[in-house]
Amino acid sequence: MEQFILVFHFVVAVALIGLVLIQQGKGAEAGASFGSGASQTVFGSAGGWNFFSKMTAILATIFFVTSVSLALVAKNSTVVDEALLPELQSIADQLEETDIPVLEEEGELPVQDSSELPE
């Protein structure tokens, strides 16, 4: 399920980027209102602003929903793979308390003499 959501999320993201890139800026509408480019538009002289704005809103909503669903799936998934649990348990069984270094006395740490330091 997570893989399907991830692929769908990617497709929506690419479509949203493409849709935003093909939109015209606000400055391009001034020339079209005087008839200089109305015959070359796909959506007629009214332009495609309504179509593009609605599609952008729909794709942005779908992108938001898939983002939240991916976050919820990631939150509910386990961090450790189930196949690794027996191996991790055997490693934990092999460890003993003596393998872990512990300071013997509380207080100051031992200080090395400066003559013992390598040059």
C-alpha positions in Angstrom: 0.0 0.0 0.0 2.8 2.4 0.9 4.5 1.8 -2.5 1.2 2.6 -4.4 0.8 5.8 -2.4 4.4 6.8 -3.0 4.1 6.2 -6.8 0.8 8.1 -6.9 2.3 10.9 -4.9 5.2 11.2 -7.3 2.9 11.2 -10.4 0.8 14.0 -8.8 3.9 16.0 -7.9 5.2 15.8 -11.5 1.7 16.7 -12.9 1.5 19.7 -10.5 4.9 20.9 -11.5 4.1 20.6 -15.2 0.7 22.3 -14.7 2.3 25.3 -12.9 5.0 25.6 -15.6 2.6 25.8 -18.5 0.5 28.5 -16.9 0.9 32.1 -18.2 1.8 34.9 -15.9 -0.5 37.8 -15.2 1.4 40.1 -17.6 0.5 37.8 -20.6 -3.3 38.5 -20.1 -3.0 42.2 -21.1 -2.0 41.4 -24.7 -4.6 38.7 -25.0 -7.4 41.0 -23.9 -6.8 43.2 -26.9 -7.0 40.3 -29.3 -3.3 39.8 -30.0 -3.2 36.1 -29.0 -6.8 35.0 -28.5 -6.9 32.9 -31.6 -3.9 30.9 -30.6 -5.2 29.8 -27.2 -6.6 26.3 -26.6 -9.4 27.5 -24.4 -10.6 30.5 -26.5 -10.4 34.2 -25.9 -11.5 33.8 -22.3 -8.3 32.0 -21.6 -7.7 28.9 -19.5 -7.4 30.6 -16.2 -10.5 28.8 -14.7 -9.4 25.4 -16.0 -5.8 25.8 -14.8 -6.7 27.2 -11.4 -9.2 24.4 -10.7 -6.7 21.7 -11.8 -4.0 23.3 -9.7 -6.2 23.3 -6.7 -7.3 19.7 -7.2 -3.8 18.5 -7.7 -2.5 20.4 -4.7 -5.3 18.9 -2.6 -4.4 15.4 -3.8 -0.7 16.1 -3.1 -1.5 17.3 0.4 -3.7 14.2 1.1 -1.0 11.8 -0.2 1.7 13.6 1.9 -0.4 13.2 5.1 -1.1 9.6 4.3 2.6 8.8 3.7 3.4 10.5 7.0 0.8 8.3 8.8 2.0 5.1 7.1 5.6 6.0 8.1 4.5 6.7 11.7 2.7 3.4 12.0 5.4 1.3 10.4 8.0 -0.5 12.5 11.6 0.7 12.4 13.2 -2.8 12.6 12.5 -5.2 9.9 10.7 -8.3 11.2 13.2 -10.6 9.5 16.1 -9.1 11.5 14.5 -9.7 14.9 16.0 -13.2 15.5 19.5 -12.0 14.5 19.2 -9.0 16.9 18.0 -11.3 19.7 21.0 -13.6 19.2 23.4 -10.6 19.4 21.7 -9.3 22.5 22.0 -12.8 24.1 25.7 -12.9 23.4 26.4 -9.5 25.1 27.3 -9.6 28.7 27.5 -6.8 31.2 31.3 -7.2 31.3 31.5 -6.2 27.6 30.3 -2.7 28.4 33.0 -0.4 29.8 32.0 1.3 33.1 33.9 3.7 35.3 34.8 1.9 38.5 34.7 4.9 40.8 32.6 8.0 40.8 34.4 11.2 40.7 37.2 12.6 38.6 38.4 10.9 35.4 42.0 9.8 35.4 44.4 12.4 34.0 47.2 11.3 31.7 50.7 12.7 32.4 51.8 14.9 29.6 55.0 12.9 29.2 52.9 9.9 28.2 51.3 11.6 25.3 52.6 10.8 21.8 54.3 13.6 19.9 
